């Protein structure tokens, strides 16, 4: 099963590369985009972490083959949003020159344009309107989230951060839903795939938030005063004394990072984050079981979210 998926993911990568080799793009721009793709692929922790994997599995499970062109379009869309985010966060890395951010911004625009075109061409004519509405809905969610990021208007409470993260990472809901639509699923079944994408995005975002706090020499979220989900959980559930201590320690960064980590582990932040991840993980398994009681290739996605969870917390027995 993994080999079948790996072949399809590789085919989606080739399609992405071919798309950005379009001679109407500047040759140097194509070169930068190809290098951007190569760097992202080299950093993927596993096959299932690739943005093409979920839409391919949806197609394989529903009709026996993955829609490679659609998976490529969703991947291009994902990479466009990622590049836009890197530009706005001033987080550009090779092959991009941080001193020439407008070049990367323009490349992100090019990626978005070819992503939409590739997706549109990959959806059967009879399903085009449903796909257009899905793309519109999730695209507006993503740009609204980016606006909140840029304008500093994210609601800092736990529910607000959770809703914002869902909008910001809606590409996973989009890719799963689009793959279901292209495969001919009825709206109720496509909605189940959308929920799988939503829950997957939540797991990945919380995992990224925890990695930022505990897995790096410096925490960008703490240093830039980003209200990540674990920090929102801490603010909502910690005592006044704990919140005051966190505020004091943040003023002493970077030297106070280990003390902050100890405070977060001892307090409610990590427990609440793990509980949210576990609820999302269970919901994915419930949706997969409802879609395919006898099992399917989509079980690979269930194994993937289990592995992400296992890296961060101990799951309840028999869960």
Buried (B, 14 or more C-beta within 10 A) or exposed (E): EEEBBEEBBBBBBEBBBEBBEEEEBEEEBBBBBBEBBEEBBEEEEEBBEBBBBBBBBBBBBBEEEBBBBBBBBBBBBBBBBBBBBBBBEEEBEEBBEEEEBEBBBBBBEBBBEBBBBBBBEBBEEEBEEBBBEBBEBBBEBBBBBBEBBEEEEBBEEBEBBBBBBBBBBBBBBBBBBBBBBBBEBEEEBBBBBBBBBBBBBBBBBBBBBBEBBBEEEEBEBBEEEBBBBBBBBBBBBBEEEBBEBBEEBBEEBEEBBEBBBEBBEEBBBBBBBBEBBBEBBBBBBBBBBEBBEEEBBBBBBBEBBBEBBEEBBEBEEEE
